[in-house]
């Protein structure tokens, strides 16, 4: 092993290249296959281009606003949660933050409508006070409420993870210098938030670009048409693959452009990684009241729709649901899929990050190395805006031609889910891995630790918490994912979200609500399990 | 982690069971047809009892997706039959050149309109209708015109014609009634539209949770609530202009390796062995004789005095233009 490593590119870099290659292959192959199936020039009339321009504007507008609001709301919430490291129920709150992502959009939309809709709880209260008529959220405001609901929770969770990486020494220093809350923010928290923000904001932005059901239902109608809707329509209803691929490429190019712009602004600020439990911060007493207020407000916003989902779910006939064999089949499939996708996402994320770490160690990386590095960073984000309907249909064509369509379908679904979870895993792991490298690189070099040995003895124990969180997020995301699984329909391949949708599609909305509740329960269970199964604990 | 990954991949592969080697008929259809509570499993049992064969359902998300699947697979499709596309898609399906004439006798087929298509055989039908919540609306719209011009504060949820079959159904309904004035009708109606959903499920979910008192669905929807939930709270509004029809059909693929069996299935489809399972499993009207009379709930349903149906060719030729007209009229 040692001898092999002396010449040629380092294995970490190779692993990164392989991961990048796989991602590229997984995305580009289906697009090419779709173009090949119906090679024709898509309609590029002035009328149509005008339509594309108007939906592009709307897409960017809603995604931009949603991102800004989500991130702005997440910062105070994350600060409050990071500051108050010990209040009862904190762990539950943190777990709940991962939940919105795991629920199928349709379920969340109905939950949000129950709270914010025309006949919703808030509307009822407002009307009872006699101050205003029923609320009407359908339009941009509805889209924003839903996107903030999904993404504020995500952004806050990721920010809390970053803030918890601040080493305790900093807090001791801050206490000695009697920093005020403003000083703490400026000198300790902001640098960390700033370095995490571009990654988080771009993630949220891509998620909002790719949002589909939310935009159509809460957008109030065709005024709220986005690129994703047009892609879906051109592939599903018009069956115009070239047009679908063209629109998907446009969406991808648009986001890549924004990513390059955003990348200029982002700076990798060294984050010193703290080891062990989150620090008990000296400033936790002074701001107790405002923090409680912020957490309560954030929690109310997030918990009310979840409560609505819970309330409509508990009334479900669970004995009927669990007596159906298809339920258990779906549950098994979903669990296996989620675990596979999450493991795969983590392996890919680690390969990409280890390669980046190795390249960053060089004082003067070559041009090729820098380009490779940017590609690796971009791939982790852009994957989100490749519409699943395009990936699914394209892969289907490829697999069908090779006669593998049925047996390979579950594997493809797992890979697609892993790719969708990759951006989350990368964002959770990256700060920790980069910070890690700076602390331990020299030490490891002087001790002659490298490769697997270093991974086992140094990296794994320190990164265990980040790995667990990344795993939980990835698993939650793919257990709730519908897109990929729905594309390879076959009677034997049913996942939980698919079953839920089938129930909703045939009047059984009460049973569907029960399944949604069970789905949420399994997600929380997975997150709890991931927290338990920290691989580092076995070693220490 | 790697060990877990290998384990999971192995488990995933194990989920895909090897197929058995019997005389097999493969039928592509939409997924709610073959769900546990849908007609698929019962029809499979009934058909297999009449033949020494195996009936394999392959379920794809919805009707449009099944046709796309056939298009993606082209001549190499392993499907013998496509079941589940509706009358607005038959022209598009025929145009692919992938289907062949069914060649069976259709004297058992019973529809409110004449059926002359030589490629596709109908197995059930329904009429689109506005379903309303009788606890919230005491005087439902008495006609399509009444719906279009009614109180804008009384909201309806409809589906997007670009992504959903009922959505397309309403588009054709308004076209069939208003013709050249369809655009104006849409502009007026859009004042009453609370929102437009991508599919039927979202719209109907919003309706049953009480967010909107009216929804676009089928005349047969109240039957589900009467039979399964014993309530007649949700009712269909009857429109004298007529109700647009949806006829669901099946056809044989040219590439089928087992055409005699495929024809036998289509023949079986028009008889009671198949039709018996349609009303209370697919919640549509049977397009042929059933062994017993339909449940009482079906007697109480709105029976449109007039069935509207534009020709499949006309729909196929104009769909894009009509959707553009709808977009212009409703985004004003």
Boltz contact constraints between the chains, C-beta under 6 A:
constraints:
  - contact:
      token1: [A, 110]
      token2: [B, 205]
      max_distance: 6.0
  - contact:
      token1: [A, 113]
      token2: [B, 211]
      max_distance: 6.0
  - contact:
      token1: [A, 117]
      token2: [B, 211]
      max_distance: 6.0
  - contact:
      token1: [A, 119]
      token2: [B, 210]
      max_distance: 6.0
  - contact:
      token1: [A, 119]
      token2: [B, 211]
      max_distance: 6.0
  - contact:
      token1: [A, 138]
      token2: [B, 195]
      max_distance: 6.0
  - contact:
      token1: [A, 213]
      token2: [B, 198]
      max_distance: 6.0
  - contact:
      token1: [A, 216]
      token2: [B, 198]
      max_distance: 6.0
  - contact:
      token1: [A, 217]
      token2: [B, 195]
      max_distance: 6.0
  - contact:
      token1: [A, 217]
      token2: [B, 197]
      max_distance: 6.0
  - contact:
      token1: [A, 217]
      token2: [B, 202]
      max_distance: 6.0
  - contact:
      token1: [A, 220]
      token2: [B, 195]
      max_distance: 6.0
  - contact:
      token1: [A, 221]
      token2: [B, 196]
      max_distance: 6.0
  - contact:
      token1: [A, 222]
      token2: [B, 327]
      max_distance: 6.0
  - contact:
      token1: [A, 222]
      token2: [B, 330]
      max_distance: 6.0
  - contact:
      token1: [A, 222]
      token2: [B, 331]
      max_distance: 6.0
  - contact:
      token1: [A, 223]
      token2: [B, 331]
      max_distance: 6.0
  - contact:
      token1: [A, 233]
      token2: [B, 162]
      max_distance: 6.0
  - contact:
      token1: [A, 236]
      token2: [B, 64]
      max_distance: 6.0
  - contact:
      token1: [A, 237]
      token2: [B, 162]
      max_distance: 6.0
  - contact:
      token1: [A, 239]
      token2: [B, 68]
      max_distance: 6.0
  - contact:
      token1: [A, 239]
      token2: [B, 71]
      max_distance: 6.0
  - contact:
      token1: [A, 324]
      token2: [B, 36]
      max_distance: 6.0
  - contact:
      token1: [A, 326]
      token2: [B, 36]
      max_distance: 6.0
  - contact:
      token1: [A, 336]
      token2: [B, 8]
      max_distance: 6.0
  - contact:
      token1: [A, 336]
      token2: [B, 11]
      max_distance: 6.0
  - contact:
      token1: [A, 336]
      token2: [B, 12]
      max_distance: 6.0
  - contact:
      token1: [A, 339]
      token2: [B, 8]
      max_distance: 6.0
  - contact:
      token1: [A, 340]
      token2: [B, 8]
      max_distance: 6.0
  - contact:
      token1: [A, 340]
      token2: [B, 12]
      max_distance: 6.0
  - contact:
      token1: [A, 343]
      token2: [B, 1]
      max_distance: 6.0
  - contact:
      token1: [A, 343]
      token2: [B, 4]
      max_distance: 6.0
  - contact:
      token1: [A, 343]
      token2: [B, 5]
      max_distance: 6.0
  - contact:
      token1: [A, 396]
      token2: [B, 72]
      max_distance: 6.0
  - contact:
      token1: [A, 397]
      token2: [B, 72]
      max_distance: 6.0
  - contact:
      token1: [A, 400]
      token2: [B, 73]
      max_distance: 6.0
  - contact:
      token1: [A, 407]
      token2: [B, 16]
      max_distance: 6.0
  - contact:
      token1: [A, 410]
      token2: [B, 12]
      max_distance: 6.0
  - contact:
      token1: [A, 410]
      token2: [B, 15]
      max_distance: 6.0
  - contact:
      token1: [A, 486]
      token2: [B, 61]
      max_distance: 6.0
  - contact:
      token1: [A, 489]
      token2: [B, 31]
      max_distance: 6.0
  - contact:
      token1: [A, 489]
      token2: [B, 59]
      max_distance: 6.0
  - contact:
      token1: [A, 489]
      token2: [B, 60]
      max_distance: 6.0
  - contact:
      token1: [A, 489]
      token2: [B, 61]
      max_distance: 6.0
  - contact:
      token1: [A, 490]
      token2: [B, 58]
      max_distance: 6.0
  - contact:
      token1: [A, 491]
      token2: [B, 34]
      max_distance: 6.0
  - contact:
      token1: [A, 491]
      token2: [B, 57]
      max_distance: 6.0
  - contact:
      token1: [A, 491]
      token2: [B, 59]
      max_distance: 6.0
  - contact:
      token1: [A, 502]
      token2: [B, 31]
      max_distance: 6.0
  - contact:
      token1: [A, 502]
      token2: [B, 32]
      max_distance: 6.0
  - contact:
      token1: [A, 502]
      token2: [B, 35]
      max_distance: 6.0
  - contact:
      token1: [A, 504]
      token2: [B, 201]
      max_distance: 6.0
  - contact:
      token1: [A, 505]
      token2: [B, 32]
      max_distance: 6.0
  - contact:
      token1: [A, 505]
      token2: [B, 201]
      max_distance: 6.0
  - contact:
      token1: [A, 506]
      token2: [B, 32]
      max_distance: 6.0
  - contact:
      token1: [A, 507]
      token2: [B, 224]
      max_distance: 6.0
  - contact:
      token1: [A, 509]
      token2: [B, 205]
      max_distance: 6.0
  - contact:
      token1: [A, 509]
      token2: [B, 208]
      max_distance: 6.0
